[in-house]
Structure formats: structure tokens, C-alpha cells
Amino acid sequence: MDRLRITLLLLSVWSCNVVAFQSLLLNERPATIDFQLFGTSTSSSSQPPNECGSVSRSAFLQTALTSLTVAATASILAPSAACAADDPPETPVGISVFQLPSGLKYLDLVVGTGTSPGYGQLCSIQYNAYIKLPASKDDPNPAPVQFDNAPAYLMKHGNGRSVAGLDEGLHNMKVGGRRRILVPPKLGYVESGLGPIPEYPWDRWRLNSMLDKMVALKGGTIIFEVTMLSIMDDEADQGYYQDKGLSAEEYELLQRNLNQKTAGAQPGN
């Protein structure tokens, strides 16, 4: 059972106890509380307390409410086990770090042997995502914090709906390769609606919190560690991504036509 199901179960039990507690507040008649489920004998409020200790209904429900609230809160806010186990290692020795004119950096941990994606194609990737905050007085060497991971994620290359740094970092990546992409803030989550977005609410909360800290500290790096699983054509594509550059002959023809049009527009012609 994953954390989401556990959290929903705890919250449902908690809500049931809230209803029960409210009903008890409205009903002051004594009632018998069965403790057999907890390994103790059944006792009635009409009997004197024994050595094991009989508790009142309100005290029992208050304890249960407090415990369930703490458990649910901890389940939501605590980092997942995967987040703790998948912290990105230090840059391996002997691997080159490439920097593009945009400021994006990447390093290939495993070089793929397949094809690279073209604009308009669908990319299936596996990724872990982190944010590393800049050094500060309080923390001179902050560790990367994971906010998302996905065993399989489908995105369309070049459609502008993904983080620009991630999309750019995938362009010359090959199927079977594994790459660490270091995204500067200007190529990250600069507007709402950009993916990938974490699936669970606590991970989205962690992402928003880390982005706020990046703004406050005026820096930071978004890290995607990506494995290219497969590349496929989009059957619904209308060909908008297949525009190619002009050949030398086409460029010369275009330049000649523009010159003729400019000369014809001169006064006196």
C-alpha cells in the first residue's frame, strides 16, 4: 500500500472519530467501551476502574484523535523513502560537463546507442528531480532535495509545455542513455502549467516551497537525472515541427527577390 492510500485511510478513520466524538458530546449517557480489540477485557463505565485502568469515552477518543492526526500529518509531510535513497551522487571523475549557450549544463552518465528525438516526437523518459539551493550563511553546502520521480513519463519534444531546460537537455540525448541535466532558474519553472509536475500533493508542496526559497535566495539549480526509454512519432502531429532551414540556393533566391523589391520601391523607379 502506497503512502497515498495510507494517508487516505488515516484521514477517513480520523473523520469517523470526529463524528463519534461529536455524538458523544451530545449524548451524556454512560456507555460501554469494548477494549477487546486492544487486548484487554471489556469494562463498563458503571463499574469502578480496575488496576488495568478504565478510561472515559471522551479521554479515549481524544487520545485516538491526537494520535491519528499526528500520524496523518507525518505521512503527508515526511519525505518518501525513495527521496532519501535517490539523492544524486557527486559528479563522477572523468565525466565531462557540457555547457550550452543558454546556460544549461549536462553530463552523460551513460551514453545511449539509439536515436535522438526530433521536435514533435514523443519521448518516454524515467527521471528523478531535485532542487539544490545556493550556499547561504545558514547552510554553506546545501544538499539537493528531491521533489519528484517517475518510472515512466511521456512528453512531446519541443511543444513548450515542459520545463525549457529539460526539453533542451533531451534534444541530443539517445535512447538508452542516462543524463544529469542542470537547469538554471531562467530555464526552470518560470510559469504555471509547465511539466513535469509531481503526482502527489506533498511533493507539489515541496516543489513550491523549494521554488520560493530559490526566489528568496536568488539562485539555485533544478536537477533532472533522466533515462531515455524510447522515442516514437506522434500520430496526431500535423507537421508543424518539421520546418527545416533554407538551403543555400533558397537563401540566395530569397535575398535576390528582396533586393529587387527594395530597388523597385526606391523613389524615381
C-alpha positions as CSV (number, residue, x, y, z in Angstrom):
1,M,0.0,0.0,0.0
2,D,1.5,3.3,-1.0
3,R,1.6,6.5,1.1
4,L,-1.5,8.0,-0.6
5,R,-3.7,5.0,0.4
6,I,-2.3,5.0,3.9
7,T,-2.9,8.8,4.3
8,L,-6.5,8.5,3.0
9,L,-7.1,5.6,5.4
10,L,-5.8,7.6,8.3
11,L,-7.9,10.6,7.4
12,S,-11.0,8.5,7.0
13,V,-10.5,6.9,10.4
14,W,-9.9,10.4,11.8
15,S,-13.0,11.8,10.3
16,C,-15.0,8.9,11.7
17,N,-13.6,9.5,15.2
18,V,-14.6,13.2,14.9
19,V,-18.2,12.2,14.2
20,A,-18.1,9.8,17.1
21,F,-16.7,12.4,19.4
22,Q,-19.3,14.9,18.4
23,S,-22.0,12.5,19.0
24,L,-20.7,11.7,22.5
25,L,-20.7,15.4,23.3
26,L,-24.4,15.5,22.5
27,N,-25.1,12.2,24.4
28,E,-24.1,12.2,28.1
29,R,-25.5,8.7,28.9
30,P,-22.8,6.2,30.0
31,A,-21.9,3.6,27.5
32,T,-19.7,0.5,27.5
33,I,-16.4,0.7,25.6
34,D,-15.2,-2.6,24.3
35,F,-11.4,-2.9,24.6
36,Q,-11.2,-6.5,23.3
37,L,-9.6,-5.2,20.1
38,F,-6.8,-3.8,22.2
39,G,-6.1,-7.0,24.0
40,T,-7.8,-6.0,27.3
41,S,-11.1,-7.1,28.9
42,T,-14.4,-5.2,28.4
43,S,-15.3,-2.8,31.1
44,S,-18.3,-0.6,31.7
45,S,-18.4,2.9,32.9
46,S,-20.9,1.8,35.6
47,Q,-18.2,-0.4,37.2
48,P,-15.3,1.0,39.3
49,P,-12.0,1.3,37.5
50,N,-9.8,-1.8,37.8
51,E,-6.0,-1.9,38.0
52,C,-5.6,-2.0,34.2
53,G,-7.3,1.4,34.1
54,S,-10.7,2.1,32.5
55,V,-10.8,5.3,30.6
56,S,-13.7,7.6,29.8
57,R,-15.2,7.8,26.4
58,S,-14.0,11.4,25.9
59,A,-10.4,10.7,27.1
60,F,-10.2,7.6,24.8
61,L,-11.4,9.5,21.8
62,Q,-9.3,12.5,22.5
63,T,-6.2,10.2,22.6
64,A,-7.2,8.5,19.4
65,L,-7.9,11.8,17.6
66,T,-4.5,13.2,18.6
67,S,-2.6,10.0,17.5
68,L,-4.3,9.8,14.2
69,T,-3.8,13.5,13.5
70,V,-0.1,13.2,14.2
71,A,0.2,10.1,12.1
72,A,-1.7,11.6,9.1
73,T,0.4,14.8,9.3
74,A,3.6,12.9,9.4
75,S,2.6,10.7,6.5
76,I,1.9,13.8,4.4
77,L,4.9,15.9,5.3
78,A,7.6,13.3,5.7
79,P,9.8,12.7,2.6
80,S,9.2,9.4,0.9
81,A,11.8,6.5,1.2
82,A,12.7,7.0,-2.5
83,C,13.6,10.6,-1.9
84,A,16.0,9.6,0.8
85,A,17.5,6.8,-1.2
86,D,17.9,8.5,-4.6
87,D,20.0,11.6,-3.7
88,P,22.2,12.4,-6.8
89,P,25.8,11.4,-6.2
90,E,28.7,13.7,-6.7
91,T,29.9,14.2,-10.3
92,P,31.8,11.1,-11.3
93,V,35.5,11.6,-12.0
94,G,36.4,11.6,-15.7
95,I,33.0,12.6,-17.0
96,S,32.9,15.9,-18.9
97,V,30.3,18.6,-18.0
98,F,29.0,20.4,-21.1
99,Q,27.5,23.9,-21.0
100,L,25.3,25.3,-23.7
101,P,25.0,29.0,-24.7
102,S,21.7,29.1,-22.8
103,G,23.5,28.4,-19.5
104,L,22.2,24.8,-19.4
105,K,24.7,22.2,-18.2
106,Y,24.6,18.4,-18.6
107,L,26.8,15.3,-18.2
108,D,26.2,11.9,-19.7
109,L,26.4,9.1,-17.0
110,V,25.6,6.5,-19.7
111,V,25.8,7.3,-23.4
112,G,22.9,5.8,-25.3
113,T,23.2,3.9,-28.6
114,G,19.8,4.6,-30.1
115,T,18.3,7.6,-31.9
116,S,17.9,11.1,-30.7
117,P,14.5,12.8,-30.6
118,G,13.3,15.2,-33.2
119,Y,11.0,18.1,-32.5
120,G,7.4,16.9,-32.4
121,Q,8.2,13.4,-31.4
122,L,7.1,11.7,-28.2
123,C,9.8,10.9,-25.6
124,S,9.3,8.3,-22.9
125,I,11.7,9.0,-20.0
126,Q,12.4,7.9,-16.4
127,Y,13.6,10.7,-14.2
128,N,14.4,11.8,-10.7
129,A,14.1,15.6,-10.0
130,Y,15.9,17.7,-7.3
131,I,16.5,21.2,-6.4
132,K,19.8,22.4,-5.0
133,L,19.7,25.7,-3.3
134,P,22.7,28.2,-3.4
135,A,25.1,28.4,-0.5
136,S,24.0,30.7,2.4
137,K,25.2,31.7,5.8
138,D,22.8,29.2,7.4
139,D,23.8,26.4,5.1
140,P,27.1,26.8,3.2
141,N,26.7,23.5,1.3
142,P,23.0,22.5,1.0
143,A,22.2,19.0,-0.2
144,P,19.9,18.5,-3.2
145,V,16.3,17.9,-2.2
146,Q,14.2,15.5,-4.3
147,F,10.7,16.7,-5.2
148,D,9.7,14.2,-7.8
149,N,10.4,10.9,-9.5
150,A,8.7,8.9,-12.2
151,P,9.4,5.4,-13.6
152,A,7.9,6.5,-16.9
153,Y,6.8,9.9,-18.2
154,L,5.7,10.8,-21.7
155,M,6.4,14.3,-23.1
156,K,6.3,15.9,-26.6
157,H,9.6,17.3,-27.5
158,G,9.5,21.0,-28.4
159,N,5.9,21.8,-27.7
160,G,6.7,24.4,-25.0
161,R,4.7,22.7,-22.2
162,S,7.7,21.3,-20.4
163,V,10.5,22.9,-18.4
164,A,12.7,24.5,-21.1
165,G,15.9,23.2,-19.6
166,L,14.7,19.7,-19.5
167,D,13.4,19.9,-23.1
168,E,16.7,21.4,-24.3
169,G,18.7,18.8,-22.4
170,L,16.9,15.9,-24.2
171,H,17.5,17.1,-27.7
172,N,20.8,15.3,-28.5
173,M,20.2,12.5,-26.0
174,K,20.0,8.9,-27.3
175,V,17.7,6.1,-26.4
176,G,19.3,4.0,-23.6
177,G,21.3,7.0,-22.3
178,R,21.2,8.4,-18.8
179,R,22.0,12.1,-18.3
180,R,22.1,14.6,-15.5
181,I,20.7,17.9,-16.6
182,L,21.5,21.0,-14.5
183,V,18.8,23.6,-15.2
184,P,19.4,27.3,-14.3
185,P,16.4,29.2,-12.8
186,K,15.6,31.1,-16.0
187,L,15.1,27.7,-17.8
188,G,13.1,26.1,-15.0
189,Y,9.5,26.5,-13.7
190,V,9.2,30.1,-14.8
191,E,5.4,30.0,-15.4
192,S,2.5,27.9,-14.3
193,G,1.5,24.8,-16.3
194,L,5.0,23.6,-17.1
195,G,5.7,19.9,-16.6
196,P,6.7,17.6,-15.2
197,I,4.5,18.2,-12.1
198,P,4.8,15.8,-9.1
199,E,1.9,13.4,-8.8
200,Y,1.3,13.7,-5.0
201,P,0.2,16.8,-3.2
202,W,3.0,16.6,-0.6
203,D,5.6,16.5,-3.4
204,R,4.0,19.5,-5.1
205,W,4.1,21.3,-1.8
206,R,7.8,20.5,-1.5
207,L,8.4,21.8,-5.1
208,N,6.6,25.1,-4.4
209,S,8.4,25.5,-1.1
210,M,11.8,25.0,-2.8
211,L,11.0,27.4,-5.6
212,D,10.0,30.0,-3.1
213,K,13.4,29.5,-1.4
214,M,15.2,29.8,-4.8
215,V,13.4,33.2,-5.3
216,A,14.4,34.4,-1.8
217,L,18.0,33.3,-2.2
218,K,18.2,34.5,-5.8
219,G,19.7,31.3,-7.2
220,G,19.7,27.6,-7.2
221,T,19.7,24.7,-9.7
222,I,17.0,22.3,-10.8
223,I,18.5,18.9,-11.4
224,F,16.9,16.2,-13.6
225,E,18.5,12.8,-13.8
226,V,16.9,11.3,-16.9
227,T,17.0,7.9,-18.7
228,M,15.7,8.0,-22.3
229,L,13.5,4.9,-22.6
230,S,12.1,5.3,-26.1
231,I,11.2,7.7,-28.8
232,M,8.1,7.5,-31.1
233,D,6.3,9.5,-33.7
234,D,3.1,11.3,-32.7
235,E,0.3,10.0,-34.9
236,A,-1.7,13.2,-34.3
237,D,1.1,15.5,-35.3
238,Q,0.2,17.9,-38.2
239,G,3.7,18.5,-39.3
240,Y,4.2,21.9,-37.6
241,Y,7.5,20.7,-36.1
242,Q,9.1,19.6,-39.4
243,D,10.1,23.1,-40.6
244,K,13.7,23.0,-42.0
245,G,16.2,25.6,-42.6
246,L,16.7,27.2,-46.0
247,S,19.3,25.7,-48.4
248,A,22.0,27.9,-49.9
249,E,20.1,28.1,-53.2
250,E,16.8,29.0,-51.5
251,Y,18.5,31.7,-49.4
252,E,20.2,33.3,-52.4
253,L,16.8,33.3,-54.3
254,L,15.1,34.9,-51.3
255,Q,17.8,37.5,-51.0
256,R,17.6,38.4,-54.7
257,N,13.8,38.8,-54.6
258,L,14.1,41.0,-51.5
259,N,16.8,43.2,-53.2
260,Q,14.6,43.5,-56.3
261,K,11.6,44.5,-54.2
262,T,13.6,47.1,-52.3
263,A,15.0,48.5,-55.5
264,G,11.6,48.8,-57.0
265,A,10.3,50.7,-54.0
266,Q,13.0,53.4,-54.4
267,P,11.7,56.9,-55.4
268,G,12.1,57.6,-59.1
269,N,11.7,54.0,-60.2
